[in-house]
Amino acid sequence: MTKDAPRADGAPGEDEAPLLAVDGLSVEFRVRGQDVRAVNGLSYTLAEGETVAILGESGSGKSVAAQAVMGILDTPPARITGGSVRLRGEELLGLPERRRREYRGERISMIFQDALSALNPVFTVGDQLGEMFQVHRGMRRKAARAKAVELMERVRIPSPEQRLGDHPHQFSGGMRQRIMIAMAVALEPDVLIADEPTTALDVTVQAQIMRLLADMRDELRTGLILITHDLGVVAGVADRIVVMYAGSVAEHAPARELYARPAHPYTKGLLASVPRLDRRGADLVPIKGAPPNPAALPPGCPFHPRCPRAEAVCAVERPPLTPVAPGHAAACHFAEEVHGAAAAG
């Protein structure tokens, strides 16, 4: 990527050495003799204390990209076919597994989508939290359990001393997610990836979890990557948003700019499907159709079969990422028109 080319994240140029830099990441799966392109040239950067939301429908490639950054893809069937992932300037792709294990938890950590599945059902939460300090810090069991209590207090779990001996199934969904967050921040990593952290939680608990993640980010100066399909969840937390569609970046922008003036019909459609208090009585307009099969992406713009703005050129030519404002770009042939129409509206 040249220095003058628009980045897929709207962040400063390469000379500023961001905390995390993902550049041109591409991931394929070999399934039944077919190459399935799950991620196609994803780029973004993350700074200390910043929150970047990566947003898109199921199948857009956002979780696969996060697993590639973490180094936990199953290979095979997955394989990284291109790109770079640098943490404080050090390339992570291609590192020996022993070195990647040293990074996981210590420098870069992940909160998984389903806490009940991610936590071990046969061990107490105290043992699972304490294991982080025993393995990575060489602590004895008693000292590690004391640190586990501190972690549970930090994520606001009531009566942590009494609950150390409980198993995951004895906690509510929101409390299990807090335990997952406690495990992820135990070693105070530089980068925290939260993959759909509020899935299956009610809206009140969702707000509590998002506030807790923001507090952890601010307290530790951690860079936070939020993987989600819900624009409403990240509205008050994200600094920048990267919208993915069919494995590629559809649009990126500062959060407020994206909500106010989307430049891609897909982003506009996502926003139209989110309930808003300032538009009571207005109809929600879902995006018609379904995302394309990643094993058989259509020619041209991958969104054109569902796009109300599509014209003949959209079925033939893949649109480049077009800047429409500082730090804001969209992969649409009519990005400037869509952006201008949103401003006028």
N, C-alpha and C positions, 0 to 999 in steps of 0.2 A: 504494500500500500504506500503510495506516495504521500509526502507530507501535506500536499495541497488537496488531496482527495477527501471528500466528505466522509468522516468516520461514521460507523453505524451506532454511535452512542452520543454524539454531540459533545464529547469531552475535549479538553485541550489536546494539543498535539503530542507527539511521541517524546519530545524533548523534556517533558515534565515528569516522566517516570512514575506512572500511577501505582497505587498499591497493587491492583490486579489489572492485567491487560489481556483480554481475549481477542485474538485477531484472526479472522478468516477461518474459524473452527468449522470443520466438516466431519460428519459422522455418518457411516453407512452400516446397515445390517444385511447380512447374507441370509435370506430366508427362502427356502425351497427353490434354490437356484436363481433367485432374483436379488438384485442389489436394491435395497430400500434406503433412500436418502432421507435420513431423519433430521439432519442439521446441515444447512448449506451456507457456509461462509459467514457465520455469526461473529460479529465484533462488538465489543463494548469495553469500557474501562470503569474502574471503581476506585474511589479515593477513600482515605481514612475518614470514618465518621459519616460516610455518605450512604444513602439507600438508593439502590437501583432496582426497580421492579421489572421483571421480564414477564410479559403478559401474552396470553393467547389461549385459544380453545384447546381442548384435549387433542393430542396428536400433532401439535404445532412444533414439537421438538424441544420445548423449554426444559423439561425434566431430564431428557437425554443429555442436553448441553451441560446441565449442572453436574450430572454424574461424570461426564468427561472431565470437567474441571476438577472434581474431587478424585478422579482416578479410580472409580469404582464400576466402570462399565464392564459387562461380561464380554470378554474377548477370547474366542468367538462367542456369539455371532457378530458382535459389534466390532468395528474397526474405525479408528480415526484416520481419515484420508487426507487431512490437510489442516493447516492452521497452527496457532501458537497460543500457549497459556503461560503467562509470566507473572510470578508473585514477587513483588519488589525487585523486578528485573531478572529473576532466575526462571529459566524455562522449566516447566513441570512435565510437559509431554516428553515421553521417552526416558524419564528417570527410572532407574531400577526400582522394583516394588519395595525393597527395603527402605529406600529413601522416601518413597511416597508415603509409606506407613508413618515415617517420622513427621511428615507434614500434617497428615490427617489428625485432627483433634488438637494438635499443638499450634499449627499455623493457619489451618483452614478446616472448618467444621461445618456439619450439615444437620439440619432439623428435618426429619423425614415426614412424609405426608400422613402416615397412619401410625400414631404413637403406640397403639396396642400391639401392632405387628413388629415395630422396630425395637420395643423393649422385650427383654427375655422374660417369658412368663414364669420360669422356675426359680428365678433369683429375686431377692428383695430389692427394692429401689435403693436402699442403703448400700448394698453390695455392688450394684451396678454403677452408682455414682462414685463410690469409693475406689472402684477398680481403675478409674481414670488416673487417680493420684498414685495408686500403687504401681501401675505399669509405667506411666510417664514421668513420675516424680520420685519413684523409689520409696514411697512412704510406707510405714508399717500400718497394719489394719486399723489400730485404734486412732491414729492420727488421720488416716484417710476417712474414717467414719465421721470424725469431727469436721473435716472439710465438707463432707456430704451434708451435714446439718447446716453449715454456713450457706451452701448452695441452695438448699431448699428454702432457707429464710430469704435469700436474695430474690428468688422467684415467687415469693409470697405464698408458700404452702404452709397452712396453719399447723401448729404443733409438730414441727419436723422431728423432734427427738422421739415422739411416740409413733411416728409414721415411717421411720427408717426400716422397720421390720415388716412393713406391708409389701405385698406383691402388686404388680401393675394392675391386675384386674380389680383390686380393691379401691382404685381411684376413679374419679369421674373423668370424662373425656378431657375437660379443660385442665384438670390437675395432672393428667398424664402428659398433656402437651407441655405443661410447665416443667415437668421432670425432664422431658426431652430437651427443652431449652436449657435447663440447668446442666445437663450432660454436655450440650454443645458449647456452652460458654465456660465450662469448668477450667480449662487451661488458658482462657483468655486469648482466643485465636485472633489473628489479624483480619480474617474474612469469615463471615458467617452466612451460609446459604440456607434459606428457609423455603422448603418445597411445599407449597400449599399448606401452610401451618395452621390454617383455621378450617380445614375440611371437616364437615360433619358436626361442627360446633354451632350452637345457636348464636344469634347476632350479638347478644350481650357479652358472651364469652369471647366471641371473635374480637370485639373491641378491646377487651381486657388483654388478650394475647398480643394484639398489635401494639398496644401501649407498652406492654412488657418488653417486646422486642425493641421498640424505640428507646426505652430506658436503658436496656443492655448495650445498645449501640452507642448511646451518648456516654454511658459510664465507662465503657472500655475503649472508646474511639475505634470500634470495629467497623469495617466496611460490611454493609448488609445487602445481600441479594435476595429479593423476594420473588419467588416463582408463584404465579397465580393466574387464574382465568377471570378474576373478578376485579374490575376497575374500581368498584365501590370500596373494597377492602383496603386498597393501598392509597386511597385518595389523600388521607391526612398524614401519611408516613413517607411516601416516596419522594425523592428529590428529582430523579429522572426516571423515565419509563421507556422501555424497549418493547415494542409490539412485534410479536413473531406470527408468521403465517406460513404453513407448509415448510417449516424448517428454516425460513429466511426472515430477515428483518423487513417488516412492512413499514414501520415508522419508528422514529425515536425523537424524544423532545423532553425538555424540562417538564415536570409533572403539571404545573399550572398552565403552561402553554398548550400542552396536549389536550387537557380537558376543555380549555377555552376555544382553541382553534385547531382541531384535528385536520390533517392534510391528506389522509388516506381514507377511502370509502370504508375499508374494513374497520378502522378505528372509530370512524363516525357511526358505523353500525353497532359496534360494541357499546358505545356511549348511549345510543338510542335505546338499548335493551336494559339499561340500568335504571331502576326507580330513583327519582329525585324529588326532594321535598319542595324545591322551588318550581316544580312543574306538576303540581297536583291536578289530577283529572286528565292529564295527557296520556295518550296511548303509548304503550311500549311496543317498539317495532323490532321484532327479531330478525336476524340475518337469515335469509332463505337458503335452503340447501344444506350441504354438509361439506366439511373440509375434504380436499382431494386425497386420493390414495397415494401415500408417499412413494409407492412402487411404480406409480404411473402418473406422474405430475403432468398437467396439461402444458402445451406450449404457451409461450408468451407469459403474461402475468398469471401466477397461480390462482389469484382471486377472481379472475375475469368471469368464470362461469356463474358466480354468485353476485357479481357486482352490478348495482343499478346504474352505474356511470360508464360501464364498459362500451367501447367502440371497436371497430374492426382491428385497429392497431394493437389492441390489448390481447387479442388471440394469437398474435404473430410475434411481437417483440416484447422481450422481458424488460420492464422499466428499470432504469437505474435509480439509485438513491439520490433524490433531488433536494437540495437545500431550499427551504422556503422562509427561514428566519434563522437568526443566530442560534446554533445548537439544535436546530429542528430540521429534519429531513424525512422524506417519505418516498417509498418505491412505487410511484404511480406516475403514469404519463400525464395526468392532469392534477398533480399535487398542488401546484400554485392556484389553480382554479378552485379546488376543494377547500384549500386553506383560506382563500379570499372569501368564498361563500360562507364559511363558518364564521369569519369575522363580521361579515355583513349581517348574519343571522343573529 
